[in-house]
């Protein structure tokens, strides 16, 4: 859930522009529509009626409003640069230069092709340069980019480039393993498949041993 007291508009806009410049930003145009929930509610009501649902039924009655609020407040708030999490990058005083790994970070997103859930885990590693990041901030960054219509490859790239930018290093690795419900419920209807994507930089590309160590540790 979005906590407006824990966001940072300035960093959000800086990261938004950076990702746009390197062409990994989500195709998104800020529209300043003040009444998103009410508009989505009206359109979703039409969709339900076209399907043939009886909106006078007390179980369905509130669904358009519920869906609209869910879209705006819960699933897609990560589109807005101003909702970027408040991140404090601290100086690496201990001069720690080994790999920092956080694994099994929850990924709960929504496929931009079908608007059906993507659920999985992200594993992130970096080697600190002059800056380090609180571990919970990695979770916050993953959450932020997950809360928008997504494709898994771009989600990984957005997390990767954001960390490279904030930490001022290319020595970053992001692996995502996720289940796509649009693959399970429709199309090939493959109930058991998992999609794994990775985005590696710097030493994680140049040094096979480091990469192998990281891949071993996240197994
Ligand atoms: Zn899909």
Boltz pocket constraint, residues with backbone or C-beta under 6 A from the ligand:
constraints:
  - pocket:
      binder: B
      contacts: [[A, 111], [A, 112], [A, 113], [A, 114], [A, 115], [A, 116], [A, 180], [A, 182], [A, 183]]
      max_distance: 6.0
